Each structure stands twice: as C-alpha cells, then as structure tokens.
Amino acid sequence: MKGNPKQDDPLIQNLHDAGCSQQIIEQFMQSRQEGNIFCQMHILIKQRNLLLEDLHKDQNKLDCLDYLLFQLKKGC
C-alpha cells in the first residue's frame, strides 16, 4: 500500500508517539512508499523489541526499589 501524504500524517504521528526516531520514521515511510511490507514489519518489530528491552530494564529498577521498601517496612 503506497502512502498518501494526507493519510500519512496520523501514521507519522503514531510512529513518533511510539518513540521512533526521525531516521526510523523516514526508513519506514520509504518502505511504505516502495510497498515493502516485510521491511515495514521488520522496522516495527525492531522498535517494539527496543521498547520491550527498556521496559524490562525499568521493571528491574522498580523491583530493586520495591525490595528496599520492603526491607525498610520489615525493619519498622
């Protein structure tokens, strides 16, 4: 499916909201223009994996803080 500039605005905004860099957005839009769905999927999956990795890192930080809070409450 080739892009229409008016229809692309919400797509670009969504990619931006998903944390995609300008470079990633440009790569995605180029792949969209070329009709390369495989490449589009690859870009989205890669971005999703990066976000998931960050989420896991943040979850680990929360777990550390929860442990410290638990230890403090246990000591009171």
C-alpha positions as a printed NumPy array, in Angstrom:
array([[ 0.   ,  0.   ,  0.   ],
       [ 1.568,  3.241, -1.124],
       [ 1.299,  6.314,  1.051],
       [-0.906,  9.331,  0.597],
       [ 0.611, 12.455,  2.21 ],
       [-2.661, 13.415,  3.942],
       [-3.209,  9.905,  5.235],
       [ 0.428,  9.627,  6.297],
       [ 0.178, 12.371,  8.951],
       [-1.55 , 10.159, 11.574],
       [ 0.847,  7.327, 10.736],
       [ 3.883,  9.551, 11.222],
       [ 2.413, 10.862, 14.483],
       [ 1.818,  7.304, 15.668],
       [ 5.395,  6.322, 14.86 ],
       [ 6.634,  9.389, 16.71 ],
       [ 4.397,  8.594, 19.7  ],
       [ 5.814,  5.065, 19.682],
       [ 9.278,  6.519, 20.257],
       [10.611,  6.127, 16.738],
       [13.455,  8.441, 15.79 ],
       [13.198, 10.644, 12.721],
       [15.571,  8.269, 10.939],
       [13.365,  5.261, 11.727],
       [10.264,  7.164, 10.598],
       [11.96 ,  8.058,  7.321],
       [13.02 ,  4.441,  6.767],
       [ 9.5  ,  3.254,  7.494],
       [ 7.917,  5.805,  5.163],
       [10.396,  4.914,  2.397],
       [ 9.498,  1.243,  2.798],
       [ 5.821,  2.179,  2.737],
       [ 6.299,  4.164, -0.477],
       [ 8.013,  1.157, -2.012],
       [ 5.208, -1.118, -0.821],
       [ 7.716, -3.238,  1.123],
       [ 5.53 , -4.649,  3.901],
       [ 8.278, -7.038,  5.05 ],
       [10.622, -4.104,  5.69 ],
       [ 7.867, -2.148,  7.449],
       [ 7.187, -5.1  ,  9.729],
       [10.901, -5.516, 10.417],
       [11.201, -1.848, 11.426],
       [ 8.159, -2.04 , 13.72 ],
       [ 9.27 , -5.301, 15.33 ],
       [12.755, -3.907, 15.93 ],
       [11.291, -0.782, 17.561],
       [ 8.943, -2.922, 19.653],
       [11.85 , -5.056, 20.847],
       [13.813, -1.945, 21.84 ],
       [10.853, -0.646, 23.831],
       [10.355, -4.029, 25.473],
       [14.03 , -4.161, 26.442],
       [13.733, -0.706, 28.03 ],
       [10.582, -1.81 , 29.821],
       [12.382, -4.812, 31.294],
       [15.24 , -2.605, 32.472],
       [12.77 , -0.237, 34.131],
       [10.913, -3.175, 35.676],
       [14.181, -4.364, 37.207],
       [14.744, -0.9  , 38.693],
       [11.243, -0.97 , 40.171],
       [11.894, -4.411, 41.62 ],
       [15.047, -3.098, 43.317],
       [13.155, -0.179, 44.833],
       [10.314, -2.444, 45.944],
       [12.839, -4.696, 47.676],
       [14.367, -1.736, 49.523],
       [10.916, -0.506, 50.554],
       [10.04 , -3.993, 51.758],
       [13.235, -4.146, 53.821],
       [12.514, -0.744, 55.372],
       [ 8.931, -1.698, 56.257],
       [10.118, -5.011, 57.68 ],
       [12.563, -3.163, 59.934],
       [ 9.936, -0.795, 61.369]])
